[in-house]
Amino acid sequence: MTERDQPAGPHCSPEEGCITCGDVGVAMTVIHTDPDRGLALCADELGHRSSVETALVAGVGHGDRLLVHAGTAIARLDEGAVVA
């Protein structure tokens, strides 16, 4: 990403972490969804599971890969996306 492509102002990115809390986005895979509550049970690449809020990412389903920050899905990852 070039400097010109950078969003204006503070932002979060997988490479730099979160400007607000210092946390990072984690790639997770959806195991089970609870659409009535807007939650999904997800696992990271090491198999650690956690409940994730999905309100910001519409139409989450089993097997989807999400970028999760502070317990909230902030983006759907494309197939083959690598998160450092």
Backbone as JSON Lines, residues from 0, in Angstrom:
{"i":0,"aa":"M","n":[0.85,-1.17,0.0],"ca":[0.0,0.0,0.0],"c":[0.9,1.23,0.0]}
{"i":1,"aa":"T","n":[0.65,2.13,-0.9],"ca":[1.45,3.35,-0.96],"c":[0.88,4.39,-0.01]}
{"i":2,"aa":"E","n":[1.65,5.42,0.25],"ca":[1.19,6.48,1.15],"c":[-0.1,7.11,0.63]}
{"i":3,"aa":"R","n":[-0.21,7.22,-0.68],"ca":[-1.4,7.81,-1.3],"c":[-2.64,6.96,-1.05]}
{"i":4,"aa":"D","n":[-2.45,5.63,-0.94],"ca":[-3.57,4.72,-0.74],"c":[-4.03,4.64,0.71]}
{"i":5,"aa":"Q","n":[-3.24,5.19,1.65],"ca":[-3.57,5.13,3.06],"c":[-4.81,5.96,3.36]}
{"i":6,"aa":"P","n":[-5.73,5.44,4.2],"ca":[-6.87,6.25,4.61],"c":[-6.41,7.45,5.43]}
{"i":7,"aa":"A","n":[-7.16,8.53,5.33],"ca":[-6.82,9.73,6.1],"c":[-7.12,9.5,7.57]}
{"i":8,"aa":"G","n":[-6.28,10.0,8.44],"ca":[-6.51,9.92,9.87],"c":[-6.18,8.56,10.46]}
{"i":9,"aa":"P","n":[-6.44,8.39,11.76],"ca":[-6.15,7.13,12.44],"c":[-6.94,5.98,11.83]}
{"i":10,"aa":"H","n":[-6.32,4.81,11.77],"ca":[-6.99,3.64,11.22],"c":[-6.37,2.37,11.78]}
{"i":11,"aa":"C","n":[-7.05,1.26,11.57],"ca":[-6.54,-0.04,11.96],"c":[-6.15,-0.8,10.7]}
{"i":12,"aa":"S","n":[-5.12,-1.62,10.81],"ca":[-4.74,-2.49,9.7],"c":[-4.09,-3.73,10.27]}
{"i":13,"aa":"P","n":[-4.15,-4.85,9.54],"ca":[-3.51,-6.08,10.02],"c":[-2.01,-5.91,10.21]}
{"i":14,"aa":"E","n":[-1.38,-5.06,9.4],"ca":[0.07,-4.88,9.47],"c":[0.48,-4.0,10.64]}
{"i":15,"aa":"E","n":[-0.3,-2.96,10.94],"ca":[0.1,-1.97,11.94],"c":[-0.62,-2.11,13.27]}
{"i":16,"aa":"G","n":[-1.7,-2.89,13.34],"ca":[-2.49,-2.99,14.56],"c":[-3.48,-1.85,14.65]}
{"i":17,"aa":"C","n":[-4.07,-1.69,15.83],"ca":[-5.1,-0.68,16.05],"c":[-4.5,0.57,16.68]}
{"i":18,"aa":"I","n":[-4.76,1.7,16.07],"ca":[-4.26,2.97,16.55],"c":[-4.88,3.31,17.91]}
{"i":19,"aa":"T","n":[-6.09,2.81,18.19],"ca":[-6.8,3.14,19.41],"c":[-6.36,2.29,20.61]}
{"i":20,"aa":"C","n":[-6.32,0.98,20.44],"ca":[-6.06,0.13,21.6],"c":[-4.78,-0.7,21.49]}
{"i":21,"aa":"G","n":[-4.11,-0.65,20.36],"ca":[-2.88,-1.42,20.2],"c":[-3.13,-2.87,19.88]}
{"i":22,"aa":"D","n":[-4.38,-3.29,19.8],"ca":[-4.73,-4.67,19.49],"c":[-4.56,-4.92,17.99]}
{"i":23,"aa":"V","n":[-4.56,-6.17,17.61],"ca":[-4.42,-6.53,16.2],"c":[-5.66,-7.26,15.72]}
{"i":24,"aa":"G","n":[-5.86,-7.27,14.42],"ca":[-6.92,-8.07,13.82],"c":[-6.44,-9.5,13.7]}
{"i":25,"aa":"V","n":[-7.33,-10.46,13.96],"ca":[-7.0,-11.87,13.91],"c":[-7.91,-12.55,12.89]}
{"i":26,"aa":"A","n":[-7.32,-13.33,11.99],"ca":[-8.11,-14.1,11.03],"c":[-8.75,-15.27,11.77]}
{"i":27,"aa":"M","n":[-10.06,-15.42,11.63],"ca":[-10.78,-16.51,12.28],"c":[-11.76,-17.14,11.3]}
{"i":28,"aa":"T","n":[-12.08,-18.41,11.53],"ca":[-13.02,-19.14,10.68],"c":[-14.29,-19.4,11.47]}
{"i":29,"aa":"V","n":[-15.45,-19.16,10.83],"ca":[-16.75,-19.36,11.47],"c":[-17.05,-20.85,11.58]}
{"i":30,"aa":"I","n":[-17.37,-21.28,12.8],"ca":[-17.74,-22.67,13.07],"c":[-19.26,-22.81,13.16]}
{"i":31,"aa":"H","n":[-19.9,-21.84,13.81],"ca":[-21.35,-21.88,14.03],"c":[-21.86,-20.44,14.13]}
{"i":32,"aa":"T","n":[-23.07,-20.2,13.63],"ca":[-23.64,-18.86,13.72],"c":[-24.92,-18.87,14.55]}
{"i":33,"aa":"D","n":[-25.18,-17.74,15.17],"ca":[-26.42,-17.48,15.89],"c":[-26.95,-16.15,15.36]}
{"i":34,"aa":"P","n":[-27.62,-16.19,14.19],"ca":[-28.05,-14.93,13.56],"c":[-29.04,-14.12,14.4]}
{"i":35,"aa":"D","n":[-29.83,-14.78,15.23],"ca":[-30.78,-14.06,16.08],"c":[-30.07,-13.15,17.07]}
{"i":36,"aa":"R","n":[-28.9,-13.57,17.54],"ca":[-28.13,-12.78,18.5],"c":[-26.99,-12.02,17.85]}
{"i":37,"aa":"G","n":[-26.75,-12.23,16.53],"ca":[-25.67,-11.54,15.83],"c":[-24.3,-11.99,16.28]}
{"i":38,"aa":"L","n":[-24.19,-13.3,16.57],"ca":[-22.93,-13.85,17.05],"c":[-22.49,-15.04,16.2]}
{"i":39,"aa":"A","n":[-21.2,-15.32,16.25],"ca":[-20.66,-16.52,15.61],"c":[-19.6,-17.11,16.52]}
{"i":40,"aa":"L","n":[-19.56,-18.44,16.57],"ca":[-18.46,-19.12,17.23],"c":[-17.38,-19.28,16.18]}
{"i":41,"aa":"C","n":[-16.18,-18.79,16.48],"ca":[-15.09,-18.79,15.5],"c":[-13.84,-19.41,16.11]}
{"i":42,"aa":"A","n":[-12.94,-19.87,15.23],"ca":[-11.66,-20.42,15.67],"c":[-10.54,-19.77,14.89]}
{"i":43,"aa":"D","n":[-9.42,-19.52,15.59],"ca":[-8.24,-18.99,14.89],"c":[-7.43,-20.15,14.32]}
{"i":44,"aa":"E","n":[-6.29,-19.87,13.72],"ca":[-5.51,-20.92,13.06],"c":[-4.93,-21.94,14.05]}
{"i":45,"aa":"L","n":[-4.86,-21.59,15.33],"ca":[-4.37,-22.52,16.34],"c":[-5.5,-23.32,16.99]}
{"i":46,"aa":"G","n":[-6.74,-23.05,16.57],"ca":[-7.9,-23.75,17.12],"c":[-8.54,-23.11,18.33]}
{"i":47,"aa":"H","n":[-8.02,-21.95,18.76],"ca":[-8.62,-21.23,19.89],"c":[-9.97,-20.67,19.44]}
{"i":48,"aa":"R","n":[-10.99,-20.94,20.23],"ca":[-12.35,-20.52,19.88],"c":[-12.79,-19.32,20.7]}
{"i":49,"aa":"S","n":[-13.64,-18.5,20.08],"ca":[-14.24,-17.39,20.82],"c":[-15.53,-16.98,20.12]}
{"i":50,"aa":"S","n":[-16.38,-16.33,20.91],"ca":[-17.63,-15.78,20.39],"c":[-17.32,-14.42,19.79]}
{"i":51,"aa":"V","n":[-17.88,-14.18,18.59],"ca":[-17.59,-12.96,17.84],"c":[-18.88,-12.27,17.44]}
{"i":52,"aa":"E","n":[-18.96,-10.97,17.67],"ca":[-20.1,-10.18,17.2],"c":[-19.97,-10.01,15.68]}
{"i":53,"aa":"T","n":[-21.09,-10.15,14.97],"ca":[-21.05,-10.13,13.5],"c":[-21.88,-9.01,12.87]}
{"i":54,"aa":"A","n":[-22.35,-8.06,13.66],"ca":[-23.25,-7.02,13.15],"c":[-22.63,-6.19,12.02]}
{"i":55,"aa":"L","n":[-21.31,-6.01,12.02],"ca":[-20.67,-5.17,11.0],"c":[-20.42,-5.9,9.67]}
{"i":56,"aa":"V","n":[-20.55,-7.23,9.68],"ca":[-20.29,-8.02,8.48],"c":[-21.55,-8.83,8.18]}
{"i":57,"aa":"A","n":[-22.29,-8.42,7.16],"ca":[-23.58,-9.03,6.86],"c":[-23.42,-10.44,6.26]}
{"i":58,"aa":"G","n":[-24.38,-11.3,6.58],"ca":[-24.47,-12.6,5.94],"c":[-23.36,-13.58,6.29]}
{"i":59,"aa":"V","n":[-22.93,-13.6,7.53],"ca":[-21.86,-14.49,7.95],"c":[-22.38,-15.92,7.99]}
{"i":60,"aa":"G","n":[-21.61,-16.86,7.44],"ca":[-22.01,-18.26,7.43],"c":[-20.87,-19.19,7.78]}
{"i":61,"aa":"H","n":[-21.21,-20.44,8.03],"ca":[-20.23,-21.47,8.38],"c":[-19.11,-21.52,7.34]}
{"i":62,"aa":"G","n":[-17.87,-21.52,7.83],"ca":[-16.71,-21.6,6.95],"c":[-16.17,-20.26,6.48]}
{"i":63,"aa":"D","n":[-16.91,-19.18,6.69],"ca":[-16.41,-17.85,6.3],"c":[-15.17,-17.51,7.11]}
{"i":64,"aa":"R","n":[-14.24,-16.79,6.49],"ca":[-13.06,-16.29,7.2],"c":[-13.29,-14.81,7.48]}
{"i":65,"aa":"L","n":[-13.08,-14.42,8.74],"ca":[-13.33,-13.06,9.17],"c":[-12.08,-12.46,9.78]}
{"i":66,"aa":"L","n":[-11.95,-11.14,9.66],"ca":[-10.93,-10.41,10.39],"c":[-11.61,-9.92,11.66]}
{"i":67,"aa":"V","n":[-11.12,-10.36,12.82],"ca":[-11.76,-10.08,14.1],"c":[-10.85,-9.18,14.92]}
{"i":68,"aa":"H","n":[-11.43,-8.12,15.44],"ca":[-10.72,-7.15,16.27],"c":[-11.56,-6.89,17.52]}
{"i":69,"aa":"A","n":[-10.97,-7.12,18.69],"ca":[-11.64,-6.86,19.97],"c":[-13.0,-7.55,20.05]}
{"i":70,"aa":"G","n":[-13.07,-8.81,19.56],"ca":[-14.29,-9.61,19.66],"c":[-15.37,-9.27,18.65]}
{"i":71,"aa":"T","n":[-15.03,-8.44,17.66],"ca":[-15.99,-8.02,16.65],"c":[-15.43,-8.29,15.25]}
{"i":72,"aa":"A","n":[-16.23,-8.92,14.4],"ca":[-15.83,-9.13,13.01],"c":[-15.87,-7.77,12.31]}
{"i":73,"aa":"I","n":[-14.74,-7.37,11.73],"ca":[-14.69,-6.06,11.06],"c":[-14.61,-6.18,9.55]}
{"i":74,"aa":"A","n":[-14.35,-7.4,9.03],"ca":[-14.28,-7.6,7.58],"c":[-14.32,-9.08,7.27]}
{"i":75,"aa":"R","n":[-14.8,-9.4,6.09],"ca":[-14.74,-10.76,5.58],"c":[-13.45,-10.86,4.78]}
{"i":76,"aa":"L","n":[-12.69,-11.93,4.99],"ca":[-11.44,-12.11,4.26],"c":[-11.68,-12.92,2.99]}
{"i":77,"aa":"D","n":[-11.02,-12.51,1.92],"ca":[-11.09,-13.24,0.67],"c":[-10.32,-14.54,0.81]}
{"i":78,"aa":"E","n":[-10.67,-15.53,-0.02],"ca":[-9.91,-16.79,-0.03],"c":[-8.46,-16.47,-0.3]}
{"i":79,"aa":"G","n":[-7.58,-17.08,0.44],"ca":[-6.15,-16.89,0.23],"c":[-5.58,-15.66,0.9]}
{"i":80,"aa":"A","n":[-6.42,-14.86,1.58],"ca":[-5.91,-13.67,2.26],"c":[-4.99,-14.09,3.4]}
{"i":81,"aa":"V","n":[-3.89,-13.4,3.52],"ca":[-2.92,-13.69,4.57],"c":[-2.92,-12.54,5.56]}
{"i":82,"aa":"V","n":[-3.07,-12.86,6.85],"ca":[-3.04,-11.84,7.9],"c":[-1.82,-12.13,8.76]}
{"i":83,"aa":"A","n":[-0.92,-11.15,8.83],"ca":[0.32,-11.34,9.61],"c":[0.08,-11.1,11.07]}
